Amino acid sequence: MAELDVERFYGRLRKLHGNFVKHKNFWNGAQTLCLHRGQLNDDEPYLRSVVLHQWLFGYELPDTILLMQADGNIWVCSTKKKCEFLQPAVGKDPNFTLHFLVRNKEDENAENYKQLLEQASKPTGASPSENAHKVGVIFKER
């Protein structure tokens, strides 16, 4: 597997996160952004999720879920090998905290999905309107 360019990764993550936080109206007020990359498909190399992975990681990580929260917490659910690929980035930027959830075939990722759902639905503010947590996703892949 390729090696993660940590400096470039954080530079691009800062741009993506900064735009996500700055342009909340574009994401309909979402506090969490979910970037899901499905299975590898060589017939469709220009899907938005593929392009985002190439741009962010310098590498495509199929079957990977990335939850990016406005507070800087980043949750990655993927295979052990892909989590190890991202491991060099842990603790290298004080504005972001990377959390890894390694895929588990035994329970079909039920525990991982439960953890991601808990994180995605955590209230973030003091007022009731801020507690209605929204998750932004990319609907159109092309």
Protein Blocks (a to p, Z undefined) as FASTA:
>chain_A
ZZddfklmmmmmmmmmmmmmmmmmlnnopabdcdddddddfklmmbfklmmmmmmnopac
ehiacdddfkopacddddfklmmmmmmmgopafkbccddddddfklnommmmmmmmmmmm
pcfbfbfklmmccddddfblZZ
